Amino acid sequence: MSQKEEMKPITPKMKSTGYSPDGRYWVPTSLRNLLIELDHAKASCEGADPATFFRGQSNYEWPLDSSFVRLAIPRLFGLSDYQALSKSIRQTKEFHRTISSLLLLKFGTLTKVSEEAVTAERNHNIDPWYEFLKNLQQCPEKDSFIKGTFLVDWTGKRDIALYFATYDGKGSSRQIASSHGAVWVLDAVATGKTWQTNKLGDLLQLMASSEHFNAEKTFPLIYHPRTQTYQPRAVNQMPVYVAQMDYRYDLAELWAAHERQEKKQLFVAVIMTENLKADCARYLDKNGVTEGVVYPE
């Protein structure tokens, strides 16, 4: 394929759906069309056995950053909004090294996996660090130090992503979000990095290497081990975790750069306008995607 050839973006199925010139953002006009476009985006994923993942965000403007990046920046720079950090600071190797060092301080120095988890690894090939970080992702109230992990939540279930695009909070604080939401659709096969066979403990060792610190080996990695311990929330939400490895950029920026190089589209964001959220809430209730299912105790 010629290097001068332009990537042809995937376009929406419905004529009424608006979309950005780069084909990244689709804006359906109704809930019915929103569901059609999500299924169309999934059907557009490549490979005989495609791996399609969804991520719901109640605000479409939020970058695809891990919780550790979102929470570490305000503490380091005294900001109320982490997105206010200047790109001239964030997009430097020094920033990347700083976040990497803090992560390694948290995971492996201040925090160790339990002996029970190590035994489970020996006896059942359970990944102890994956289980530990999965638990923090599902139950962030158990977290400490600078909260958050370097994993970004995705799911194999379209309607679970719709739930997170519709609602903010949970329990008594749950409400339909008053902003345009988004469901991101990722073609994992197109990334060339579909499944990671190495364990997260190995990844932490990679993060301590000179290659990682010099931002030379930082492509996002996808984790969803076949063998896991039973965790009700994880079973119902079917999470897939993308490890953010380069802290200078969010996942969308890194994948967009990969698209330009490979000349094929990896992901789209299907926008749920604010006026569609009430319709989506009714759709989710009708199909049994309730708070009790998403957050079983």
C-alpha positions as CSV (number, residue, x, y, z in Angstrom):
1,M,0.0,0.0,0.0
2,S,1.4,3.4,-1.0
3,Q,2.5,5.6,1.9
4,K,0.6,8.5,0.2
5,E,-2.7,6.7,0.2
6,E,-5.1,8.2,2.6
7,M,-7.0,6.1,5.2
8,K,-10.7,5.8,4.2
9,P,-12.8,6.4,7.3
10,I,-15.6,4.2,8.3
11,T,-18.8,6.2,7.8
12,P,-22.2,5.8,9.6
13,K,-25.0,3.5,8.2
14,M,-27.9,5.9,8.6
15,K,-28.1,9.0,6.3
16,S,-29.4,11.1,9.2
17,T,-26.3,10.5,11.4
18,G,-23.9,13.4,11.3
19,Y,-20.2,12.7,11.5
20,S,-16.9,14.5,11.7
21,P,-14.6,14.8,8.6
22,D,-12.2,12.3,10.0
23,G,-15.0,9.8,10.6
24,R,-14.1,9.7,14.3
25,Y,-17.3,11.1,15.8
26,W,-20.8,9.9,14.8
27,V,-23.9,11.8,16.1
28,P,-27.2,9.7,15.6
29,T,-30.5,11.5,15.8
30,S,-32.5,8.9,17.8
31,L,-31.9,6.0,20.2
32,R,-32.9,3.5,17.5
33,N,-30.2,5.0,15.2
34,L,-27.7,5.1,18.0
35,L,-28.1,1.3,18.5
36,I,-27.9,0.7,14.7
37,E,-24.7,2.7,14.4
38,L,-23.1,0.9,17.4
39,D,-23.9,-2.4,15.7
40,H,-22.6,-1.1,12.4
41,A,-19.4,0.0,14.0
42,K,-19.0,-3.5,15.5
43,A,-19.7,-5.1,12.1
44,S,-17.0,-2.9,10.5
45,C,-14.3,-4.4,12.7
46,E,-11.8,-6.5,10.8
47,G,-10.8,-10.2,11.0
48,A,-12.7,-13.5,10.7
49,D,-12.9,-13.5,14.5
50,P,-13.1,-9.7,15.4
51,A,-12.6,-8.5,18.9
52,T,-14.8,-5.4,19.5
53,F,-14.7,-3.5,22.8
54,F,-16.9,-0.7,24.0
55,R,-16.3,2.1,26.5
56,G,-19.1,4.3,27.8
57,Q,-18.4,7.8,29.0
58,S,-21.1,10.1,30.3
59,N,-19.2,13.1,28.9
60,Y,-17.9,12.7,25.3
61,E,-15.2,15.3,25.9
62,W,-13.3,13.3,28.5
63,P,-9.9,12.0,27.1
64,L,-9.2,8.3,27.2
65,D,-6.9,8.5,30.2
66,S,-6.4,6.0,33.0
67,S,-7.6,7.0,36.5
68,F,-4.0,7.3,37.8
69,V,-3.2,9.9,35.2
70,R,-6.4,11.8,35.9
71,L,-5.8,11.8,39.7
72,A,-2.1,12.3,39.8
73,I,-1.9,15.4,37.7
74,P,-4.0,17.6,40.1
75,R,-1.9,16.4,43.0
76,L,1.4,17.1,41.2
77,F,0.5,20.4,39.7
78,G,-2.2,21.9,42.0
79,L,-4.9,21.8,39.3
80,S,-8.7,21.3,39.9
81,D,-9.1,20.1,36.3
82,Y,-6.3,17.7,35.1
83,Q,-7.0,18.6,31.5
84,A,-5.8,22.2,32.2
85,L,-2.2,20.9,32.3
86,S,-0.3,22.4,29.4
87,K,0.7,20.0,26.6
88,S,4.1,21.6,26.7
89,I,4.6,19.9,30.1
90,R,2.6,16.7,29.6
91,Q,4.0,15.8,26.2
92,T,7.6,15.5,27.5
93,K,9.6,12.4,28.5
94,E,10.2,14.0,31.9
95,F,6.4,13.9,32.6
96,H,6.2,10.3,31.3
97,R,9.1,9.3,33.6
98,T,7.5,11.0,36.6
99,I,4.1,9.2,36.2
100,S,5.9,5.9,35.5
101,S,8.0,6.4,38.7
102,L,4.9,7.1,40.8
103,L,3.1,4.1,39.4
104,L,6.1,1.8,40.2
105,L,6.2,3.4,43.7
106,K,2.6,2.5,44.2
107,F,2.5,-0.9,42.6
108,G,5.4,-3.1,43.8
109,T,7.0,-0.9,46.4
110,L,4.1,0.5,48.6
111,T,1.8,-2.3,47.5
112,K,2.4,-6.1,47.1
113,V,0.1,-8.8,46.0
114,S,-1.1,-11.1,48.7
115,E,0.3,-14.6,49.5
116,E,-3.1,-16.0,48.7
117,A,-2.9,-14.5,45.2
118,V,0.6,-15.9,44.7
119,T,-0.7,-19.3,45.7
120,A,-3.5,-19.0,43.2
121,E,-1.0,-18.2,40.5
122,R,1.0,-21.3,41.4
123,N,-2.0,-23.6,41.6
124,H,-4.4,-22.2,39.0
125,N,-2.3,-19.9,36.7
126,I,-4.2,-16.9,38.0
127,D,-2.4,-13.6,37.3
128,P,-2.1,-12.0,40.8
129,W,-1.4,-8.5,39.7
130,Y,-4.3,-8.6,37.2
131,E,-6.6,-9.7,40.0
132,F,-5.3,-7.0,42.3
133,L,-5.8,-4.2,39.8
134,K,-9.1,-5.6,38.6
135,N,-10.3,-5.3,42.2
136,L,-9.2,-1.7,42.4
137,Q,-10.9,-0.9,39.2
138,Q,-14.2,-2.4,40.4
139,C,-13.9,-1.2,43.9
140,P,-11.9,2.1,43.9
141,E,-13.0,2.9,47.4
142,K,-10.4,0.3,48.5
143,D,-7.6,2.2,46.9
144,S,-4.9,4.3,48.6
145,F,-1.9,6.6,48.0
146,I,-2.6,8.4,44.7
147,K,-5.8,6.6,43.7
148,G,-6.3,4.8,40.4
149,T,-4.5,2.4,38.1
150,F,-2.9,2.6,34.7
151,L,-5.8,0.4,33.3
152,V,-8.6,1.9,31.3
153,D,-12.0,0.1,31.5
154,W,-13.6,-1.3,28.3
155,T,-16.3,-4.0,28.0
156,G,-17.3,-6.6,25.5
157,K,-21.0,-5.7,26.1
158,R,-22.5,-2.9,24.2
159,D,-25.3,-2.2,26.7
160,I,-22.9,-2.0,29.6
161,A,-21.1,0.7,27.8
162,L,-24.5,2.4,27.2
163,Y,-25.1,2.3,30.9
164,F,-21.9,4.2,31.7
165,A,-22.6,6.7,28.9
166,T,-26.0,7.4,30.4
167,Y,-25.4,7.6,34.1
168,D,-23.2,9.4,36.6
169,G,-22.5,7.9,40.0
170,K,-24.3,5.0,41.7
171,G,-26.6,4.4,44.6
172,S,-28.4,7.4,45.9
173,S,-26.1,9.7,43.9
174,R,-26.9,8.1,40.6
175,Q,-28.5,10.3,38.0
176,I,-28.7,10.7,34.3
177,A,-25.7,12.7,33.2
178,S,-26.5,16.2,31.9
179,S,-24.0,16.2,29.1
180,H,-23.5,14.5,25.8
181,G,-22.1,11.0,26.3
182,A,-20.2,8.7,24.1
183,V,-19.7,5.0,23.4
184,W,-16.2,4.4,22.0
185,V,-15.9,1.3,19.8
186,L,-12.5,-0.2,19.4
187,D,-11.4,-2.7,16.8
188,A,-8.8,-4.5,18.8
189,V,-7.7,-6.8,16.0
190,A,-6.8,-3.7,13.9
191,T,-4.4,-2.5,16.6
192,G,-2.3,-5.6,16.0
193,K,-2.2,-6.1,19.8
194,T,-5.3,-8.1,20.4
195,W,-4.5,-10.1,23.6
196,Q,-1.5,-10.0,25.9
197,T,-0.2,-13.4,27.1
198,N,2.3,-11.9,29.5
199,K,1.1,-11.2,33.0
200,L,0.7,-7.7,34.5
201,G,3.7,-8.5,36.9
202,D,5.8,-8.8,33.7
203,L,4.4,-5.5,32.5
204,L,5.5,-3.8,35.7
205,Q,9.0,-5.0,35.1
206,L,8.8,-3.6,31.6
207,M,7.7,-0.2,33.0
208,A,10.9,-0.2,35.0
209,S,13.1,-0.7,31.9
210,S,15.0,2.0,30.1
211,E,13.0,1.4,27.0
212,H,9.8,2.3,28.8
213,F,11.3,5.3,30.6
214,N,12.6,6.6,27.3
215,A,9.1,6.2,25.8
216,E,10.2,3.7,23.2
217,K,8.0,0.8,24.2
218,T,4.7,2.3,25.2
219,F,1.9,1.1,22.8
220,P,-1.4,0.4,24.7
221,L,-1.8,-3.3,25.7
222,I,-5.0,-5.2,26.1
223,Y,-5.7,-7.6,29.0
224,H,-8.5,-10.0,29.7
225,P,-7.0,-13.4,30.9
226,R,-9.0,-16.5,30.2
227,T,-8.5,-17.7,33.8
228,Q,-9.7,-15.3,36.5
229,T,-11.1,-15.5,40.0
230,Y,-14.9,-15.0,40.4
231,Q,-15.9,-11.4,40.9
232,P,-19.6,-10.6,40.4
233,R,-19.1,-7.1,39.0
234,A,-16.5,-8.3,36.6
235,V,-18.7,-11.2,35.5
236,N,-21.7,-8.9,34.8
237,Q,-19.7,-6.0,33.3
238,M,-17.4,-8.2,31.2
239,P,-14.5,-5.7,31.5
240,V,-11.5,-5.6,29.2
241,Y,-8.6,-3.5,30.4
242,V,-6.3,-1.5,28.2
243,A,-3.0,-0.7,29.9
244,Q,-2.0,2.9,29.3
245,M,1.7,2.8,28.7
246,D,2.5,6.3,27.4
247,Y,1.4,9.1,29.8
248,R,2.2,11.9,27.4
249,Y,-1.0,11.1,25.4
250,D,-4.4,9.6,26.0
251,L,-5.3,6.3,24.2
252,A,-7.1,8.1,21.4
253,E,-4.1,10.2,20.5
254,L,-1.8,7.1,20.4
255,W,-4.3,5.0,18.4
256,A,-4.9,7.9,16.0
257,A,-1.1,8.0,15.3
258,H,-1.2,4.3,14.7
259,E,-4.0,4.8,12.3
260,R,-2.1,7.3,10.3
261,Q,0.9,4.9,10.1
262,E,-1.1,1.8,9.2
263,K,-3.8,3.5,7.1
264,K,-6.7,1.8,8.8
265,Q,-9.3,3.0,11.3
266,L,-9.1,1.5,14.8
267,F,-12.0,3.3,16.7
268,V,-15.0,5.6,16.6
269,A,-17.0,7.5,19.1
270,V,-20.8,7.3,18.8
271,I,-22.2,10.3,20.6
272,M,-25.3,10.1,22.7
273,T,-26.8,13.6,22.8
274,E,-28.2,14.7,26.2
275,N,-31.8,14.5,24.9
276,L,-31.3,10.8,24.1
277,K,-30.2,9.8,27.6
278,A,-33.7,9.5,29.1
279,D,-34.7,7.2,26.1
280,C,-31.6,5.1,26.7
281,A,-32.3,4.8,30.5
282,R,-35.8,3.4,29.6
283,Y,-34.2,1.0,27.0
284,L,-31.7,-0.2,29.6
285,D,-34.4,-0.8,32.3
286,K,-36.5,-2.7,29.7
287,N,-33.5,-5.0,28.9
288,G,-32.5,-5.6,32.5
289,V,-29.4,-3.5,32.5
290,T,-30.0,-2.0,35.9
291,E,-27.8,-0.7,38.7
292,G,-28.3,-4.0,40.6
293,V,-26.9,-5.9,37.6
294,V,-24.0,-3.5,36.9
295,Y,-23.0,-3.2,40.6
296,P,-24.0,-6.5,42.2
297,E,-23.0,-6.5,45.9
